[in-house]
Amino acid sequence: MDRGVSISPAAVGGGAWAVLLAAGAGERLGIDRPKAFAVLGGRPLLAESLDRLDRSPWVDAIVVAAAPGWEEPSILLSEELATTKVVSCVTGGATRAESVRIALEDVSEDAIVVLVHDAARPLVADTVIERVLGPLAEGFDGVVPALAVPDTIKRVEHGAVVETVSREGLFGAQTPQAFLAPALRRAYAGDLAGATDCASLVERSGGRVAVVEGDRRLLKVTTPEDLALVESWL
Ligand code: C5P
């Protein structure tokens, strides 16, 4: 496997580790580079979440997953931001779940908690990080920030509605998602097929996952319009 360069052999062990996922292609943005390097407020999108996680008192160490060929620019960005918690930058995999599995290999065996965050959600606030960590002390294996689905949900096939799904009890899951490190490792030791977030794998492996209030500003940047909206919130 083509592994990224270790930035600093930080003597970090236990505590809370953050995995920052920046290895997605982001084709729908229509740019010639990964989404993490789209420009947001005059700097790469990745800078916003990297800076915020690095300054968070809740985070002790960070592993970044970069797209193949984008490890060096990610490391340079980290140096420009003068981060102090980035331990390594790994080359991400073909899917989000594979990127997480690869990044987890660089998370210390002594880590107690792992936060997994999408770089595509730049505006990660300390208040949300604090919220997702809370239930881990109350017997939960994982915690997801989520927002109740406001729209009426339709299942559609070939342009026609086949079912209207009750939105009662439906939530849209965001990141950062927080996990007890052993529970997350157990989940990622199994089959990763079909996993679009980490919590689904923890649920599948028998873990208990709590939901806390998400944040509208944690919008995942997918289209140029999303990028403009997030920029307006900076
Ligand atoms: O593609 P999706 O919207 O699910 O991506 C969510 C996050 O996962 C993004 O921050 C993206 O960079 C990351 N990702 C990754 N490796 C992949 C695919 C997505 O790190 N192979």
py3Dmol code that shows the C-alpha trace and the ligand (Angstrom):
import py3Dmol

protein = """\
ATOM      1  CA  MET A   1       0.000   0.000   0.000  1.00  0.00           C
ATOM      2  CA  ASP A   2       1.245   3.481  -0.803  1.00  0.00           C
ATOM      3  CA  ARG A   3       1.380   5.032   2.650  1.00  0.00           C
ATOM      4  CA  GLY A   4       1.623   8.725   3.320  1.00  0.00           C
ATOM      5  CA  VAL A   5       4.513  10.396   5.025  1.00  0.00           C
ATOM      6  CA  SER A   6       4.596  10.669   8.778  1.00  0.00           C
ATOM      7  CA  ILE A   7       4.638  14.355   9.660  1.00  0.00           C
ATOM      8  CA  SER A   8       5.768  14.290  13.224  1.00  0.00           C
ATOM      9  CA  PRO A   9       6.484  11.290  15.421  1.00  0.00           C
ATOM     10  CA  ALA A  10       4.271  12.807  18.082  1.00  0.00           C
ATOM     11  CA  ALA A  11       4.497  11.010  21.384  1.00  0.00           C
ATOM     12  CA  VAL A  12       0.731  10.876  21.596  1.00  0.00           C
ATOM     13  CA  GLY A  13      -0.997   7.735  22.716  1.00  0.00           C
ATOM     14  CA  GLY A  14      -4.243   7.705  24.637  1.00  0.00           C
ATOM     15  CA  GLY A  15      -6.905  10.367  24.484  1.00  0.00           C
ATOM     16  CA  ALA A  16      -9.097  11.397  21.595  1.00  0.00           C
ATOM     17  CA  TRP A  17      -7.870  10.871  18.043  1.00  0.00           C
ATOM     18  CA  ALA A  18      -9.511  12.441  15.032  1.00  0.00           C
ATOM     19  CA  VAL A  19      -9.574  10.826  11.590  1.00  0.00           C
ATOM     20  CA  LEU A  20     -10.111  13.527   8.977  1.00  0.00           C
ATOM     21  CA  LEU A  21     -11.385  12.125   5.685  1.00  0.00           C
ATOM     22  CA  ALA A  22     -10.241  14.077   2.651  1.00  0.00           C
ATOM     23  CA  ALA A  23      -9.761  11.332   0.061  1.00  0.00           C
ATOM     24  CA  GLY A  24     -13.008  11.751  -1.894  1.00  0.00           C
ATOM     25  CA  ALA A  25     -12.974  12.794  -5.543  1.00  0.00           C
ATOM     26  CA  GLY A  26     -15.825  15.297  -5.420  1.00  0.00           C
ATOM     27  CA  GLU A  27     -16.751  14.988  -9.096  1.00  0.00           C
ATOM     28  CA  ARG A  28     -20.016  16.888  -8.626  1.00  0.00           C
ATOM     29  CA  LEU A  29     -18.074  20.057  -7.814  1.00  0.00           C
ATOM     30  CA  GLY A  30     -16.734  19.994 -11.356  1.00  0.00           C
ATOM     31  CA  ILE A  31     -13.137  20.806 -10.411  1.00  0.00           C
ATOM     32  CA  ASP A  32      -9.846  19.235 -11.509  1.00  0.00           C
ATOM     33  CA  ARG A  33      -8.753  18.255  -7.991  1.00  0.00           C
ATOM     34  CA  PRO A  34     -10.184  16.471  -4.954  1.00  0.00           C
ATOM     35  CA  LYS A  35     -13.029  18.202  -3.127  1.00  0.00           C
ATOM     36  CA  ALA A  36     -10.713  18.775  -0.160  1.00  0.00           C
ATOM     37  CA  PHE A  37      -8.760  21.190  -2.364  1.00  0.00           C
ATOM     38  CA  ALA A  38     -11.722  23.170  -3.653  1.00  0.00           C
ATOM     39  CA  VAL A  39     -11.306  26.798  -2.625  1.00  0.00           C
ATOM     40  CA  LEU A  40     -13.299  27.933   0.403  1.00  0.00           C
ATOM     41  CA  GLY A  41     -12.713  31.439   1.677  1.00  0.00           C
ATOM     42  CA  GLY A  42      -9.404  31.692  -0.196  1.00  0.00           C
ATOM     43  CA  ARG A  43      -7.868  28.457   1.060  1.00  0.00           C
ATOM     44  CA  PRO A  44      -8.354  24.734   0.484  1.00  0.00           C
ATOM     45  CA  LEU A  45     -11.590  23.342   1.948  1.00  0.00           C
ATOM     46  CA  LEU A  46      -9.493  20.907   4.003  1.00  0.00           C
ATOM     47  CA  ALA A  47      -7.861  23.835   5.849  1.00  0.00           C
ATOM     48  CA  GLU A  48     -11.078  24.777   7.629  1.00  0.00           C
ATOM     49  CA  SER A  49     -11.750  21.443   9.378  1.00  0.00           C
ATOM     50  CA  LEU A  50      -8.042  20.726   9.890  1.00  0.00           C
ATOM     51  CA  ASP A  51      -7.550  24.068  11.612  1.00  0.00           C
ATOM     52  CA  ARG A  52     -10.678  23.626  13.745  1.00  0.00           C
ATOM     53  CA  LEU A  53      -9.808  20.072  14.864  1.00  0.00           C
ATOM     54  CA  ASP A  54      -6.220  21.083  15.584  1.00  0.00           C
ATOM     55  CA  ARG A  55      -7.376  23.951  17.814  1.00  0.00           C
ATOM     56  CA  SER A  56     -10.053  21.915  19.578  1.00  0.00           C
ATOM     57  CA  PRO A  57      -9.295  21.161  23.220  1.00  0.00           C
ATOM     58  CA  TRP A  58     -11.192  17.866  22.747  1.00  0.00           C
ATOM     59  CA  VAL A  59      -8.768  16.516  20.147  1.00  0.00           C
ATOM     60  CA  ASP A  60      -5.309  15.154  20.994  1.00  0.00           C
ATOM     61  CA  ALA A  61      -4.079  13.803  17.661  1.00  0.00           C
ATOM     62  CA  ILE A  62      -5.162  13.807  14.014  1.00  0.00           C
ATOM     63  CA  VAL A  63      -4.729  11.378  11.111  1.00  0.00           C
ATOM     64  CA  VAL A  64      -5.594  12.788   7.681  1.00  0.00           C
ATOM     65  CA  ALA A  65      -6.663  10.549   4.780  1.00  0.00           C
ATOM     66  CA  ALA A  66      -5.734  12.223   1.496  1.00  0.00           C
ATOM     67  CA  ALA A  67      -6.554  11.266  -2.093  1.00  0.00           C
ATOM     68  CA  PRO A  68      -3.784   9.398  -3.948  1.00  0.00           C
ATOM     69  CA  GLY A  69      -1.196  11.955  -5.097  1.00  0.00           C
ATOM     70  CA  TRP A  70      -2.501  14.599  -2.658  1.00  0.00           C
ATOM     71  CA  GLU A  71      -0.567  13.499   0.420  1.00  0.00           C
ATOM     72  CA  GLU A  72       2.212  16.061  -0.075  1.00  0.00           C
ATOM     73  CA  PRO A  73      -0.121  19.040  -0.605  1.00  0.00           C
ATOM     74  CA  SER A  74      -2.034  17.927   2.510  1.00  0.00           C
ATOM     75  CA  ILE A  75       1.160  17.788   4.553  1.00  0.00           C
ATOM     76  CA  LEU A  76       2.245  21.186   3.209  1.00  0.00           C
ATOM     77  CA  LEU A  77      -1.139  22.637   4.111  1.00  0.00           C
ATOM     78  CA  SER A  78      -0.810  21.222   7.599  1.00  0.00           C
ATOM     79  CA  GLU A  79       2.618  22.854   7.904  1.00  0.00           C
ATOM     80  CA  GLU A  80       1.302  26.190   6.610  1.00  0.00           C
ATOM     81  CA  LEU A  81      -1.431  26.077   9.238  1.00  0.00           C
ATOM     82  CA  ALA A  82       1.250  25.294  11.854  1.00  0.00           C
ATOM     83  CA  THR A  83      -0.811  22.416  13.189  1.00  0.00           C
ATOM     84  CA  THR A  84       0.532  20.669  16.256  1.00  0.00           C
ATOM     85  CA  LYS A  85      -1.617  17.527  16.386  1.00  0.00           C
ATOM     86  CA  VAL A  86      -1.314  15.991  12.920  1.00  0.00           C
ATOM     87  CA  VAL A  87       0.473  12.687  13.386  1.00  0.00           C
ATOM     88  CA  SER A  88       0.236  11.293   9.883  1.00  0.00           C
ATOM     89  CA  CYS A  89      -1.282  11.602   6.460  1.00  0.00           C
ATOM     90  CA  VAL A  90      -2.293   8.325   4.832  1.00  0.00           C
ATOM     91  CA  THR A  91      -3.400   7.583   1.290  1.00  0.00           C
ATOM     92  CA  GLY A  92      -7.144   7.014   1.332  1.00  0.00           C
ATOM     93  CA  GLY A  93      -8.890   4.029  -0.215  1.00  0.00           C
ATOM     94  CA  ALA A  94     -11.449   3.552  -2.976  1.00  0.00           C
ATOM     95  CA  THR A  95     -14.406   4.150  -0.645  1.00  0.00           C
ATOM     96  CA  ARG A  96     -14.984   6.245   2.459  1.00  0.00           C
ATOM     97  CA  ALA A  97     -15.038   3.093   4.598  1.00  0.00           C
ATOM     98  CA  GLU A  98     -11.721   1.914   3.155  1.00  0.00           C
ATOM     99  CA  SER A  99     -10.193   5.330   3.886  1.00  0.00           C
ATOM    100  CA  VAL A 100     -11.320   4.989   7.512  1.00  0.00           C
ATOM    101  CA  ARG A 101      -9.876   1.470   7.764  1.00  0.00           C
ATOM    102  CA  ILE A 102      -6.501   2.669   6.434  1.00  0.00           C
ATOM    103  CA  ALA A 103      -6.436   5.720   8.737  1.00  0.00           C
ATOM    104  CA  LEU A 104      -7.295   3.570  11.765  1.00  0.00           C
ATOM    105  CA  GLU A 105      -4.012   1.700  11.277  1.00  0.00           C
ATOM    106  CA  ASP A 106      -2.225   4.940  12.181  1.00  0.00           C
ATOM    107  CA  VAL A 107      -4.339   5.598  15.272  1.00  0.00           C
ATOM    108  CA  SER A 108      -2.469   4.674  18.448  1.00  0.00           C
ATOM    109  CA  GLU A 109      -3.370   1.373  20.094  1.00  0.00           C
ATOM    110  CA  ASP A 110      -3.750   3.449  23.270  1.00  0.00           C
ATOM    111  CA  ALA A 111      -6.385   5.781  21.816  1.00  0.00           C
ATOM    112  CA  ILE A 112      -9.523   5.820  23.934  1.00  0.00           C
ATOM    113  CA  VAL A 113     -11.842   7.672  21.590  1.00  0.00           C
ATOM    114  CA  VAL A 114     -11.819   8.121  17.818  1.00  0.00           C
ATOM    115  CA  LEU A 115     -13.710  10.960  16.139  1.00  0.00           C
ATOM    116  CA  VAL A 116     -14.261  10.492  12.418  1.00  0.00           C
ATOM    117  CA  HIS A 117     -14.992  13.624  10.422  1.00  0.00           C
ATOM    118  CA  ASP A 118     -15.638  14.421   6.754  1.00  0.00           C
ATOM    119  CA  ALA A 119     -13.420  17.208   5.446  1.00  0.00           C
ATOM    120  CA  ALA A 120     -16.401  17.874   3.163  1.00  0.00           C
ATOM    121  CA  ARG A 121     -18.152  19.325   6.256  1.00  0.00           C
ATOM    122  CA  PRO A 122     -15.790  22.248   6.915  1.00  0.00           C
ATOM    123  CA  LEU A 123     -17.621  24.065   9.705  1.00  0.00           C
ATOM    124  CA  VAL A 124     -17.054  21.654  12.585  1.00  0.00           C
ATOM    125  CA  ALA A 125     -17.650  23.451  15.886  1.00  0.00           C
ATOM    126  CA  ASP A 126     -16.315  22.580  19.341  1.00  0.00           C
ATOM    127  CA  THR A 127     -19.861  22.528  20.681  1.00  0.00           C
ATOM    128  CA  VAL A 128     -20.721  19.601  18.377  1.00  0.00           C
ATOM    129  CA  ILE A 129     -17.502  17.768  19.268  1.00  0.00           C
ATOM    130  CA  GLU A 130     -18.369  18.162  22.938  1.00  0.00           C
ATOM    131  CA  ARG A 131     -21.919  16.909  22.267  1.00  0.00           C
ATOM    132  CA  VAL A 132     -20.801  13.726  20.503  1.00  0.00           C
ATOM    133  CA  LEU A 133     -18.286  12.858  23.215  1.00  0.00           C
ATOM    134  CA  GLY A 134     -20.822  13.023  26.063  1.00  0.00           C
ATOM    135  CA  PRO A 135     -22.742   9.721  25.592  1.00  0.00           C
ATOM    136  CA  LEU A 136     -19.485   7.730  25.327  1.00  0.00           C
ATOM    137  CA  ALA A 137     -19.206   8.140  29.100  1.00  0.00           C
ATOM    138  CA  GLU A 138     -22.742   6.766  29.502  1.00  0.00           C
ATOM    139  CA  GLY A 139     -22.300   3.301  28.011  1.00  0.00           C
ATOM    140  CA  PHE A 140     -22.638   4.051  24.291  1.00  0.00           C
ATOM    141  CA  ASP A 141     -20.113   2.704  21.767  1.00  0.00           C
ATOM    142  CA  GLY A 142     -20.741   5.441  19.248  1.00  0.00           C
ATOM    143  CA  VAL A 143     -22.445   8.816  18.878  1.00  0.00           C
ATOM    144  CA  VAL A 144     -23.832  10.472  15.768  1.00  0.00           C
ATOM    145  CA  PRO A 145     -24.860  14.118  15.353  1.00  0.00           C
ATOM    146  CA  ALA A 146     -28.072  14.169  13.340  1.00  0.00           C
ATOM    147  CA  LEU A 147     -30.913  16.433  12.244  1.00  0.00           C
ATOM    148  CA  ALA A 148     -34.544  15.410  11.942  1.00  0.00           C
ATOM    149  CA  VAL A 149     -35.561  15.083   8.297  1.00  0.00           C
ATOM    150  CA  PRO A 150     -37.782  18.106   7.539  1.00  0.00           C
ATOM    151  CA  ASP A 151     -39.082  17.050   4.111  1.00  0.00           C
ATOM    152  CA  THR A 152     -41.616  14.422   3.144  1.00  0.00           C
ATOM    153  CA  ILE A 153     -39.647  11.436   1.909  1.00  0.00           C
ATOM    154  CA  LYS A 154     -40.557   9.648  -1.333  1.00  0.00           C
ATOM    155  CA  ARG A 155     -39.114   6.438  -2.708  1.00  0.00           C
ATOM    156  CA  VAL A 156     -38.803   7.029  -6.430  1.00  0.00           C
ATOM    157  CA  GLU A 157     -38.240   4.640  -9.314  1.00  0.00           C
ATOM    158  CA  HIS A 158     -37.865   5.739 -12.949  1.00  0.00           C
ATOM    159  CA  GLY A 159     -39.138   9.217 -12.152  1.00  0.00           C
ATOM    160  CA  ALA A 160     -42.312   8.069 -10.405  1.00  0.00           C
ATOM    161  CA  VAL A 161     -43.167   7.824  -6.718  1.00  0.00           C
ATOM    162  CA  VAL A 162     -43.512   4.224  -5.559  1.00  0.00           C
ATOM    163  CA  GLU A 163     -43.882   4.997  -1.854  1.00  0.00           C
ATOM    164  CA  THR A 164     -44.152   7.862   0.603  1.00  0.00           C
ATOM    165  CA  VAL A 165     -42.092   6.993   3.660  1.00  0.00           C
ATOM    166  CA  SER A 166     -43.151   8.341   7.030  1.00  0.00           C
ATOM    167  CA  ARG A 167     -40.527  10.829   8.148  1.00  0.00           C
ATOM    168  CA  GLU A 168     -41.323  10.153  11.783  1.00  0.00           C
ATOM    169  CA  GLY A 169     -38.150   9.091  13.550  1.00  0.00           C
ATOM    170  CA  LEU A 170     -36.000   9.721  10.468  1.00  0.00           C
ATOM    171  CA  PHE A 171     -32.761  11.650  10.962  1.00  0.00           C
ATOM    172  CA  GLY A 172     -29.961  12.692   8.621  1.00  0.00           C
ATOM    173  CA  ALA A 173     -26.607  11.611  10.080  1.00  0.00           C
ATOM    174  CA  GLN A 174     -23.676  14.011  10.019  1.00  0.00           C
ATOM    175  CA  THR A 175     -20.073  13.959  11.248  1.00  0.00           C
ATOM    176  CA  PRO A 176     -18.043  14.204  13.478  1.00  0.00           C
ATOM    177  CA  GLN A 177     -19.090  10.785  14.757  1.00  0.00           C
ATOM    178  CA  ALA A 178     -17.413   9.660  18.006  1.00  0.00           C
ATOM    179  CA  PHE A 179     -16.592   6.099  19.026  1.00  0.00           C
ATOM    180  CA  LEU A 180     -14.885   4.128  21.722  1.00  0.00           C
ATOM    181  CA  ALA A 181     -11.735   3.065  19.869  1.00  0.00           C
ATOM    182  CA  PRO A 182     -12.130  -0.722  20.443  1.00  0.00           C
ATOM    183  CA  ALA A 183     -15.744  -0.651  19.166  1.00  0.00           C
ATOM    184  CA  LEU A 184     -14.727   1.202  15.993  1.00  0.00           C
ATOM    185  CA  ARG A 185     -11.814  -1.155  15.348  1.00  0.00           C
ATOM    186  CA  ARG A 186     -14.111  -4.163  15.808  1.00  0.00           C
ATOM    187  CA  ALA A 187     -16.585  -2.694  13.336  1.00  0.00           C
ATOM    188  CA  TYR A 188     -13.877  -2.077  10.734  1.00  0.00           C
ATOM    189  CA  ALA A 189     -12.474  -5.595  11.071  1.00  0.00           C
ATOM    190  CA  GLY A 190     -15.606  -6.868   9.315  1.00  0.00           C
ATOM    191  CA  ASP A 191     -17.233  -6.429   5.914  1.00  0.00           C
ATOM    192  CA  LEU A 192     -17.341  -2.782   4.795  1.00  0.00           C
ATOM    193  CA  ALA A 193     -19.832  -3.240   1.952  1.00  0.00           C
ATOM    194  CA  GLY A 194     -22.518  -0.589   1.680  1.00  0.00           C
ATOM    195  CA  ALA A 195     -21.301   1.506   4.630  1.00  0.00           C
ATOM    196  CA  THR A 196     -21.783   5.217   4.012  1.00  0.00           C
ATOM    197  CA  ASP A 197     -20.933   6.177   7.579  1.00  0.00           C
ATOM    198  CA  CYS A 198     -18.971   4.666  10.471  1.00  0.00           C
ATOM    199  CA  ALA A 199     -21.916   4.308  12.820  1.00  0.00           C
ATOM    200  CA  SER A 200     -23.688   1.876  10.480  1.00  0.00           C
ATOM    201  CA  LEU A 201     -20.742  -0.527  10.809  1.00  0.00           C
ATOM    202  CA  VAL A 202     -20.701  -0.154  14.593  1.00  0.00           C
ATOM    203  CA  GLU A 203     -24.466  -0.827  14.655  1.00  0.00           C
ATOM    204  CA  ARG A 204     -23.949  -3.878  12.400  1.00  0.00           C
ATOM    205  CA  SER A 205     -21.302  -5.267  14.766  1.00  0.00           C
ATOM    206  CA  GLY A 206     -23.692  -4.995  17.718  1.00  0.00           C
ATOM    207  CA  GLY A 207     -22.591  -1.623  19.127  1.00  0.00           C
ATOM    208  CA  ARG A 208     -24.966   0.870  20.759  1.00  0.00           C
ATOM    209  CA  VAL A 209     -25.064   4.190  18.954  1.00  0.00           C
ATOM    210  CA  ALA A 210     -26.568   7.359  20.434  1.00  0.00           C
ATOM    211  CA  VAL A 211     -27.865  10.356  18.509  1.00  0.00           C
ATOM    212  CA  VAL A 212     -27.268  13.950  19.564  1.00  0.00           C
ATOM    213  CA  GLU A 213     -28.414  17.205  17.966  1.00  0.00           C
ATOM    214  CA  GLY A 214     -26.486  17.951  14.772  1.00  0.00           C
ATOM    215  CA  ASP A 215     -25.707  21.330  13.273  1.00  0.00           C
ATOM    216  CA  ARG A 216     -27.156  22.823  10.090  1.00  0.00           C
ATOM    217  CA  ARG A 217     -23.748  24.354   9.393  1.00  0.00           C
ATOM    218  CA  LEU A 218     -22.263  20.863   9.127  1.00  0.00           C
ATOM    219  CA  LEU A 219     -23.692  20.713   5.612  1.00  0.00           C
ATOM    220  CA  LYS A 220     -21.685  18.349   3.419  1.00  0.00           C
ATOM    221  CA  VAL A 221     -20.280  20.249   0.457  1.00  0.00           C
ATOM    222  CA  THR A 222     -21.332  18.356  -2.666  1.00  0.00           C
ATOM    223  CA  THR A 223     -22.208  20.978  -5.296  1.00  0.00           C
ATOM    224  CA  PRO A 224     -20.845  24.462  -6.168  1.00  0.00           C
ATOM    225  CA  GLU A 225     -24.005  25.878  -4.521  1.00  0.00           C
ATOM    226  CA  ASP A 226     -23.143  24.112  -1.245  1.00  0.00           C
ATOM    227  CA  LEU A 227     -19.657  25.590  -1.414  1.00  0.00           C
ATOM    228  CA  ALA A 228     -21.089  29.107  -1.859  1.00  0.00           C
ATOM    229  CA  LEU A 229     -23.525  28.576   1.018  1.00  0.00           C
ATOM    230  CA  VAL A 230     -20.824  27.342   3.409  1.00  0.00           C
ATOM    231  CA  GLU A 231     -18.600  30.233   2.323  1.00  0.00           C
ATOM    232  CA  SER A 232     -21.377  32.658   3.266  1.00  0.00           C
ATOM    233  CA  TRP A 233     -21.361  31.152   6.771  1.00  0.00           C
ATOM    234  CA  LEU A 234     -17.612  31.515   7.298  1.00  0.00           C
TER     235      LEU A 234
END
"""
ligand_1 = """\
21
C5P
O -18.249 10.807 -0.953
P -18.842 11.206 0.374
O -19.691 12.408 0.288
O -19.473 10.082 1.112
O -17.582 11.651 1.224
C -17.648 11.958 2.573
C -16.231 12.197 3.073
O -15.475 11.000 2.901
C -15.492 13.299 2.330
O -14.852 14.147 3.253
C -14.515 12.556 1.450
O -13.293 13.260 1.243
C -14.265 11.287 2.248
N -13.888 10.151 1.382
C -12.661 9.523 1.590
N -12.301 8.471 0.790
C -13.093 8.059 -0.210
C -14.360 8.675 -0.419
C -14.739 9.724 0.404
O -11.906 9.920 2.480
N -12.681 7.074 -1.001
"""
view = py3Dmol.view(width=600, height=400)
view.addModel(protein, "pdb")
view.setStyle({"model": 0}, {"cartoon": {"style": "trace"}})
view.addModel(ligand_1, "xyz")
view.setStyle({"model": 1}, {"stick": {}})
view.zoomTo()
view.show()
